[in-house]
Amino acid sequence: MTDAETSRERLLIRGVGRWSLLGLLINLTLGAGVLGLPSKAFALIGLHAFTALALAGVAVALIALCFAELGSRFTATGGPYLYVREAFGDTLGFAAGWLAWVTRPLSVATLLNLLIVYVA
């Protein structure tokens, strides 16, 4: 391993710290999908909501498994941007990176909207 690879490897921390864990737990607790979707689904489709939520859970689990597999195959950081860039080129990688970046504030806005609805 060269010195450049060693120094780059030292910068890549694959751990979850105290504040990251706190953020993940807050997101899990206040997530719009966890708190808002079941009541809306039940109001719209009744008892079929249980089946719909189970199917959605399976779909999300498959996507999470794909990300876990991809994450184990790359040593560089970048997430969806890196994966799409390697598979489809720079242009689509750029688009995937921007979409991933833009969804962060939009998801926070969704969570805050749901919080206001529940507080009201």
N, C-alpha and C positions, 0 to 999 in steps of 0.2 A: 504494500500500500504506500503510495507516495505521500509527501508532506501535504500537498494540496488536498488530497482525498481525506487525510486524517483531520486536517483543520475544518474541512467542510462537514465531516462526520460529527465533529464536536459541536458544531453549531445546530445540528438537527436534533432537537430534543423530542423524544417520543414518549413523553410522560404527561400526565394530567396533574397540574398543580392544584393548590387549594382554591384559588380564585376561579380557575377553569372548571373545577368540579362544582363549585357553588353556582356558577353560571349555568352549567348543564342541568343541575337540579332545579334551578328556578325555571328554566325553559321547559323542563319536563313537567313541572307542577302547573305552570300557567299556560302551557301550550294550547293554542286555539284548537288544534285537532283533538286534543285529549278532552278539553272541557266543552267546546262548542259544538263539535260535530255530532256526537251521539244524540243529544236532545233534538237537534234540527232534523237529523235523519229519522228518528222515531216519529217526530211530528209529521213528516212527509210521507213515510212509507210503512209506518206501524211496525209490526213484529218482524217484517222482512229486514229491518234495520240491523238486526243482529247478524244476519247472513251477509249483508252488504259490508258491515264493518269488519267481519272476519275475513272476507275476500280482500278488502283493502289492506288489512294487516298482513296477509300473505304476500300481496304485491309489494308492500313496503319492505318486508323481510327479504324478499328476493333482491330488491334493489340494494339493500344494505349489504347483503352477501356479495353482490357484484363489487361494491365499493371496497369491502374488506379484501377481496381477492386482488383487486387492482392495487390497493395500498400495499399489499405484501410483495408486489412485483416491481415497485419503483423505490429507489432510494432518495430521489429528489422530492422536494415539497411542491405543491401546486394543486393538488386535488383534482376536481373535474377539468380545470384548464389543462393540466399536464396530461391527463388521460386522453382527452379529445385531441389535443395537439399531436400527441404521438400517433394516434390512430388515423386522424383525418387531415392533419396539416395545420399550418399556422393560422389561416383565416378562420376556420371553425373553432380552433383552440381559443383564439381571441374572443370570438362570440360567446363561447361557453364561459370563459373567464369573466366577461362583463355581465353575463346573465347571473352567474353565481354571486358576483359582487353586488348587483342591483337587488337581488332577492333578500339580502340581509336587512336593509332598512324597511323594505316592504313587509317582511315577516314581523319586525318589531312593531310596525304600525298596526298590523292585524292583531297582535297580542294586546296592544294598548286599547284598541277598539273593543275587543272582547272584555277586557278588564272594566272599562267604563260601563259597558252594558250590564255586567254583573253587579257593579257597585250601585248603579241606578236602580 
